[in-house]
Amino acid sequence: PYFRRRNDDLILELPINVAQAALGDRITIPTLEGEEEIRIPPGTQTGQIFRLRGRGVPHLRRNGRGDLLIITHVVVPTQLTAEQRELFEKLARTLGRESIPQRERGFFEKLREAFSL
């Protein structure tokens, strides 16, 4: 993994697997000072950001440092073993379609819909 810099903050893209995202995990990540363990909570979604304060780049003209921002990316497997496929199929049957949350419409979407009648 490589860091990207945004001002005094560092950004780390962190790939996690489906099980880690759903169940949670403890993961060792690189920092400027070495490695550090972070907790990924159950239900973590792609794009979720975790902030480690003071783990970024030192400020130039004042004391302190920026933050380390960890952005999670849930990686879905592209090739499954027979056992993995069977387990995912069992999981799919228990979840059903109802478990897919519908996105809330924003204020402007509702307003646009009201005026389009």
Secondary structure, 3 states (H helix, E strand, C coil): CCEEEECCEEEEEEEEEHHHHHHCEEEEEEECCEEEEEEECCCCCCCCEEEECCCCCECCCCCCECCEEEEEEEECCCCCCHHHHHHHHHHHHHHCHHHCCCCCCCHHHHHHHHHCC
